[in-house]
Amino acid sequence: MSVAPENHDRLVRLSAILGSKEIKDKNTREVIKKEVKPLVPVCKATWYAGIKKGLYPQGVRLSPRVVMWRLSDVMEIVNRAPNE
């Protein structure tokens, strides 16, 4: 029997952190992908520069092309005082 760890932390993709725009089909104008509001309102280049400077957390590499971040690490940034 497998028991879920108590300290289980959800992993999120960069699009969940930085947000993404709504995408519509060109022909039907039907929404293919809904808009996601950003948790951290910066662009991708700023995010990666912040990782390099130590302002933002390192990601968890799941495969050569997939990196995700611990939601708890991201929420620490969101909850930080704005003048820090």
Secondary structure, 3 states (H helix, E strand, C coil): CCCCCCCCCCEECHHHHHCECCEECCCCCCEEECCECCCCCCCHHHHHHHHHHCCCCCCEEEECCEEEEEHHHHHHHHHCCCCC
